[in-house]
Amino acid sequence: MKRCFNVTGACDPQLHYMVNLQERLEKIKTLVDSGAYFTISRARQYGKTTTLMALADYLKKDYIVISLDFQKLGNLDFDDEHIFSKAFAEFFLATVKNRWNPVEGFQQNILNELSADIQENIRFPLRKLFIYLSELCGTADRPVILMIDEVDSAANSQVFLDFLAQLRGYYLTRKNTPAFQSVILASVYDIKNISQKIHPGNERKMNSPWNIAADFHVEMSFSKIGIERMLKEYEADRHTGMNTDELAELIVDYSSGYPFLVSRICKLTDEVVAGSIDFPDKASAWTKEGILKAVNLLLSEKNTLFESLINKSVPSKLPVKRAHHNHRLYKIYKSYHNMLHNFPL
């Protein structure tokens, strides 16, 4: 099966052409090795989920990795701490016991006790959940990493604040009480600011429960070198004769390295521009003129990223139609980051 460029969901190097993440993973592992708790906070479709999936695979030799996605929890699961604790425990157990990809290294008797407890008792507070989690971390055969994607879906929930407070409590006492080696949360917004949205004007709550988080300065945008390496992999398969250096520079210039925009330009070039009247084959499409055609198509289409930008409440409309052609994508990119800065949680 030939690989393709992907703009829907996480990328898999076995299925998709993608920028190599090795350097990024090495830098994140340094944080994990040091025991840091942190948030990967980046704009939508910036490669957060792809990074977490690759990181879980990268860390599994040295750590037990529990990878969860809060999108899989419903709104009712955040109604109160007992409901949430049960839902989280069930999610945790289902992840460990996944028949296609089970997580090895925990004490089975503790997992069985946890399973029985959530089934037999209506009340299951966060305190009890974390006692089990601590016991599992303390008896596991390797340090345990907890990764949670899409934590924004819980941003309006008081119980999520309480959950973060428990994580902080165990983090602060982990020299004496077993806890996760590292906790990684992925979100669009900075979770450090979450308490300001739930409790506006309440000074008692202004001290965010996620103030233990280490700074995350790992570069997530794509460089020219990374894009060129991806194009060379494509070229090795398709033999178009493209100038990978020139096209990589052109793509990064138009996209500012924004992962979705990079992948979308490449996908449009490969699947829409190639075979059109003006660009009858892939050799003619993978040229400067073909890339520019793909950029024009991108600017005129409705895609998930642009729609999410347009639907946000920002001080003024994005200058897409009137902006100078070769600055449009860059302005969209900057506008989105400005929006996140001006409207934090």
MIVEX-206322 format. One record per residue: residue in three letters; x, z, y of N, C-alpha, C in turn. Coordinates in pm, whole numbers, plus 50000, padded with zeros to 5 digits. Each point is the difference from the previous one (the first is absolute). Layout:
AlaXZYXZYXZY...
//
This chain:
Met500855000049879499155000050121500885000050125Lys499774990550089500804999150122499575010850099Arg501005005350070499725009950103499414993350124Cys499355008050082499414994950123500205010350111Phe499644996450121500025009450111498685007650003Asn500075012950027498825008549988499705007150131Val498714999850040499595007250120498795008949973Thr499645001649873498855008349963500465010949904Gly500155012050052500415011149915501515000849984Ala500395009149912501425002549978500684988149933Cys501284998350030500784989149942500745004849875Asp500134991049904500725002649876501074989349987Pro501275003849990501084990049994499914990749880Gln499255004049897499814991349885498984989050028Leu499145002450097498914990650030500154993250136His500715006550091500014995450139501424998350054Tyr500134990750093501234999250078499925010950106Met501015008350007499995011150094501415003750042Val500115006350114501305004650048500485011349911Asn501264999849961500585010349915499975013650071Leu499505010349932499825013150061501095009949961Gln501044995549932501015009149947500595009250107Glu500414994550111500625008150106499015010350054Arg498754995950017498975009250048499795011549902Leu499954996749871499785010249897501155009849993Glu501214995250015501175008849998499945010150114Lys499594995550118499915009050115498905010449981Ile498864995749944498915009549976500415010149894Lys500724995549897500445009249894500915010850056Thr500774996850103500845010150064499155011450055Leu498854996550060499085010250048499435008249885Val499624993049893499435006849883501035009449938Asp501224995249984501065008249941500245012850079Ser499814999250132500225011750085498805009550002Gly498914996049931498825008549994499084998850119Ala500074988850070499184998250121498554997249967Tyr499105005350083498604996350001499824991250124Phe499364988349987499924991050114498844990349985Thr499714993250111498954989950004500584986450030Ile499604989949922500314986150033498834995050084Ser500185000450129498934996950094500294986650068Arg499264989849960500204986650054498664993050016Ala500004989150074498784992450026499404994649871Arg498794995450009499314994349884500754987649950Gln499974998549869500634988649933501494998850036Tyr500635011650000501425000550033500865002649877Gly499404999449882500795001549877500115014249950Lys499145009150047500095013949957499715001549851Thr498904993849954499635001349859501034993349909Thr500474988350041501044993249922501255008749989Thr500365006450111501175008849999499795011849908Leu498825006350005499745011549913500044996149853Met499444988649966500024995649861501424997349952Ala500794993450083501394997449964500795012949994Leu499705009450089500705012750002499715008349875Ala498764999949957499645007449878500814995149882Asp500164987149988500794994349891501485003150017Tyr500465000050125501415002450030500405014549972Leu499075009350017500315014249985499775005649860Lys499334992549914499495006049876501075004649903Lys501244995050011501065004649910500455014250034Asp499935003450128500485013150044498895010050029Tyr498784994950020498915008750039498734996649922Ile499085009849995498634997349957499234996250126Val499424988350001499314995150120498504999449976Ile499265007350082498544999449998499574992050122Ser499434988449977499624991050108498484998950006Leu499415004850110498565000050019499614991650121Asp498744996150005499464992250111498685006350040Phe499945005550121498785007050043498834990650023Gln500224986950000498884990650006499135001249875Lys500575005149892499265001149875499135012549996Leu500105008450103499115011450013498864996450094Gly498815004849971498854997050085499855010350112Asn499144997050094499765009250112499545013749953Leu499165000349896499505012749950501105008849943Asp501104993849958501105007849942500705008750104Phe499694997850128500625007950106499005009650065Asp498875002349933498965008550058500445014550015Asp500635005549898500545013550010501195001349906Glu500685011450007501255001249926499815000249849His498885005149953499765000549856499794985949944Ile499204992150070499794986149958501304992250008Phe500725001750111501264992850016501025004049895Ser500135012949975501005004849904499724994449861Lys498744999649963499644994249870500294985049997Ala499614993250106500234985650005501494996949995Phe500795007750075501444997850000500585002849862Ala499575010849938500515003549866499644989249898Glu498774995150005499584989349909500834987450022Phe500244996650126500814988350035501435001949949Phe500545011950021501355003249954500104998549848Leu499055005849928500014999449854499824985749949Ala499114992550063499784986149959501274991850019Thr500745002950107501254992850025501045003449894Val500095012949966500975004349898499664994249863Lys498714999349968499574995849867499654985149992Asn500344992550101499714985650002500524993649871Arg499114994049924500404994849868500954988150010Trp499964992850113500894988550016501365003950059Asn500005010950075501255004250065500025015250014Pro500065007349888499955014750007501235005850067Val499815011750062501095007250065500495010849906Glu501244999149959500585009649906500805010550074Gly500085012049938500895010350053499335013150034Phe498645000449999499295012550029499725007649870Gln499795013050013499615008249886498544997449967Gln499734995649878498664996049961499025011750005Asn500455012049965499085011550000499485003250140Ile500844997850103499555002650137499004989350043Leu500264987649961499054989250030498665002849933Asn500025005049877498775003149928499255011550068Glu500725010150046499375011350068499354995450130Leu500694991450074499434994850124498744992049972Ser500044991649898498844991849965498815008749963Ala500255010449920498925008849958499435007950118Asp500865004350089499575008150114499054992350091Ile500344987650031499144992350092498684996049935Gln499974999849868498764996649931499085012149983Glu500605011749986499215011949970499535007650123Asn500674998050114499695008050118499504991350115Ile498925004550063499464992850114500925001950121Arg500465012350018500885003150113501454997949957Phe500704991850076501404997149969500744998250133Pro500435010950061500584999350134501384993550002Leu500434996250119501334994350018501095009449951Arg499805012950021500995009849957500294998749851Lys498934998749921500194998849856500634986649963Leu499584989250069500614986949975501515000650018Phe500435006450108501445000250028500755009549908Ile499355009949947500655008349897500334991549879Tyr499054991449959500264990949888501104990050035Leu499924994250118501014990150040501395006350004Ser500075012250050501295007050005500535002549860Glu499125004149909500425002549862500474987149932Leu499304989150028500414987149944501364995850053Cys500225002050130501304996550059501115008849943Gly499705012749978501015009449952500404998149856Thr499134993949920500284998249857500284985549962Ala499934990950094500244985749971501474997749967Asp500264989349927501394997349959500824993050107Arg499354996050112500694994250115499265004350127Pro500674999550115499285003050125498824990550018Val498965004850064498764992550013499824995050143Ile499664987250012499734993750129498514996950008Leu499375003750111498604996550024499944989650110Met499384988449970499824989550099498514997350013Ile499514999950123498574997450024499884988850103Asp499384989249959499754988650088498655001650068Glu499854993350115498734999350073499445013950033Val500845008950049499515013350037499134999550125Asp500004988850071499124998650117498535001749962Ser499674996549875498615001049956499515014549997Ala500945009650006499635014150000500185006450137Ala500314991850101500445005450129498965008650070Asn498724997749976498965007650068499555012349922Ser500715003349895499565010649909500765013050023Gln499265010950017500635013150013500735003849872Val499434996249887500645003749874501374993249985Phe500164988450062501314993449995501035007950081Leu499575005550114500885008950075500415012049916Asp499045005649927500305011449915500954996149886Phe499814988049949500894994849895501434998750054Leu500144994550121501334998950061500615013850025Ala499155009650037500505013550023500545006149872Gln499354997349888500505004849871501344993649966Leu500104987050025501284993249976501095006250086Arg499675002950124500985006250089500395013949950Gly499005007749957500285013449953500965000249882Tyr499764991249905500894999449883501364994250037Tyr500024990850096501284994650047500875011050059Leu499395008750079500755010450069500505010949905Thr499355001649885500395010649907500574994549869Arg500414987449999500374993749873501295005349939Lys500775007850074501175006349938499585010549898Asn498815005650019499495010449911498804995549917Thr499294989850048498804995149932500154985149974Pro499894995649874500154985649971499044991450081Ala500494988650046499194990950080500524985849978Phe499304990450060500454986249991501374998450064Gln500854991949937501294996850059499834993050134Ser499054990850004499734992350122498544995849999Val499414999450118498634994950016500064988750101Ile499444988549963500034988250086498564995650025Leu499605000050124498674995450038500114986850073Ala499154990649968500004987050067498744998750084Ser500184996050126498854999350090500304990550115Val498954996050070500164992250122500395009350115Tyr499395011750002500225009350110501005010949962Asp500535006750100500935010949978499225012549963Ile500145004649878499245011449952500345012750076Lys501155000350066500345011850080498975002650108Asn499264989650041499025001450108498585002149951Ile499835001449871498654999849944499145011750048Ser500605011750022499215011650041499374998050137Gln500594991850084499474997750134498664993049996Lys499774992149898498734992749991498905008949942Ile500355008349902499005008249934499615012250084His501005005250074499745012050078500444998150145Pro499364991150075500404997950139499845012850081Gly501065003550072499935011550088500125013449931Asn500165000349870500125012549926501475003249983Glu500525009350079501435002850000500465005349865Arg499155007249931500395005749872500344989349899Lys499414988150016500194989349903500964989250051Met500535001950119500874989550053501344999449929Asn500365010549928501224999949921499714992649870Ser500344987449995499644991649887500565005349869Pro499214999749892500515004349870501064990649944Trp500204988750065501014990549951501224999950093Asn500235011450068501165000650089501315002149925Ile499925000849869501215001049918500594986249971Ala499294989650037500414986549960501314995850066Ala500874994249918501244994450052499714986850071Asp500854996550095499864987150068500314988649903Phe499204989450011500184988449912500434988250086His501284996449990500544989550085500424987649920Val499524998849879500354988549918499314987650054Glu500774989350020499454987550054499094993449898Met498774996850043499024993849910499744985450033Ser500424995550116499834985850031501064991949929Phe499764987049986500914991349926501044994150093Ser501235000049955501094994050077500154985349964Lys500764992950081500284986049970500704998749866Ile500955009049972500744999449873499055001849882Gly499085009650011499065002349891499084988249979Ile499524994050109499114988449989500754988249940Glu501244998150042500774988749946500245001649851Arg500275012149954500185002249856498734996649923Met498855003650057498734996649937499824984849994Leu500314993250109499874985450002500954993449901Lys501175005949981500944994449904499485001349857Glu499285011049972499385001449867498944989149981Tyr499224997950104498994989449994500674986449981Glu501054997550074500704987249995500624997549863Ala500485010649936500574998649867498964995449898Asp498745003550025498904996049911499434986350036Arg499914996950131499244988350044500864988350048His501235002450038500944989250037499444990950110Thr499665006150113499444992150110501084994250090Gly501195005649995501064995850090499935006550137Met499255010850012499845006650130501325006150048Asn500095001650131501105007250062499575014650012Thr500385008349903499505013749994500425008350121Asp501214997450051500485007650115499144996950124Glu499754987450025499224996050117498575004949990Leu499384998649883498605003849986499825015150002Ala500965007449944499915014750005500055004850144Glu500874994050079500105003850141498724996650076Leu499404988649967498774995950065498855009449964Ile499935003749873498915008749954500125013950062Val501205005550004500165013450058499754999650151Asp500294988750063499764998750143498515000350031Tyr499184993649916498574999450023499265012549952Ser500565006749900499295011349941500535013650042Ser501185000450062500705012550028500255008149873Gly499994993349886500255006749873498825007749945Tyr498824998750062498805006849952499684994649860Pro500045008549895499904995049863498814990849973Phe498805003850047498854991449975500194986350064Leu500474999650125500164987350069501054991349933Val501095006149953501024992549928499414993549876Ser499305007949920499434994949876498914989650026Arg499225002250106498904990750029500544986550046Ile501035000150084500624987350043500534992449880Cys500685007249910500564993449881498894994849909Lys498955007749983498914995949911499284987750055Leu499755000050131499354988450060500894987649990Thr501295001750021500924988749987499974994349860Asp500035008949901500094995849861498704994349945Glu498865005750042498744996649935499034991950085Val500204999950131499074992750087500704988550072Val501135003150063500724989450072500504989449901Ala500655004549893500464990649898498814993249934Gly500004987049998498894992449944499014995250104Ser500235003750126499134995150107500444986050041Ile499234993750088500304986150040501384998850064Asp500315009350090501284999250071501185005049917Phe499715008249899501065005749916499594998149853Pro500224988149946499454996649869500615007549882Asp501175005850016500615007249889500705012650052Lys500525007949908500635012550038501304997850076Ala500694989349970501254997150071499754997950150Ser498914993050032499704997650141499385012450066Ala499355008549920499375012150055501035010650035Trp501015001549916500995010550024501074994950096Thr499554997250120500834995550111499565007750124Lys500734998350109499615006750124498594996050041Glu499714987049990498674995150039498915005749909Gly500315001349871499035005649907499725014750027Ile501045007650032499825014250033499165001550126Leu500274991650101499225000750123498524996749975Lys499764990849909498634996849963499345012349935Ala500755006949915499475012049935499705010950102Val500855001350101499765009850106498724996750075Asn499794987250030498764995850067498785003349916Leu500094997649871498885003349910499755014949999Leu501075007749998499875014549998499295005250124Leu500374994750114499415004550126498534996250014Ser499594989749930498624995450014499075005449892Glu500565006749899499165004549890499505014250021Lys499005003649923499545013849993500665006349879Asn500845009950023500615007049886499825015050020Thr500275007649896499705014350000500765007650107Leu501234996150028500785007150101499444997550139Phe499784987350034499504996950133498615005950023Glu499164999749897498665005550015500055015050025Ser500935006849933500135014450021500485003050141Leu500814991250056500465001750137498864998050099Ile499274989149981498934996350092498895010550000Asn499745005949882498925009649988500345013850053Lys501275002350034500395012950054499635000950148Ser499775012050046499735002250143501325001650072Val500384989950072501255000350076499664997750147Pro500905003950092499694998950143499644985950044Ser500634990049943499684986250037500114991249879Lys499394988250004500034991049886501414994849976Leu500284997449875501324994749966500134985950057Pro501134996750058500174987250069500354988749906Val499174998049895500354990149900499824985750052Lys498844996850056499714986350036500814995150120Arg500245009050097500654995750122501515002250000Ala500505007049900501435002749998500804987449972His501214999850050500894988649974500244999049851His500004987949947499994997649856501075007949925Asn501254999150043501055005949920500165015150020His499055006350070500035014450015498745006649943Arg499084992149946498715005649961500125010349888Leu500704996349892500105009249889500735012750041Tyr501024998450081500745011750046499115009250083Lys499154994250085499125008150082498965007249915Ile499514993249896499055006549910500675011949931Tyr501214997649955500785010449934500195012050094Lys500434997450122500245010750095498695006750041Ser498944992250014498725005750040499515010149897Tyr500204996749874499545009149896500775013250006His501314999350018500785012350008499665007850127Asn499744993150109499595006850121498665007049981Met499114993549924498715005949973500165013149921Leu500894999949900500235012049921500595011150088His500854996250092500625009950089498975006050096Asn499104991750050499045004850099498815007249940Phe499764997549869498855006349936500425007249872Pro500855010350011500395007549881498855008649950Leu500145004749877498985009149949499975012950082
//
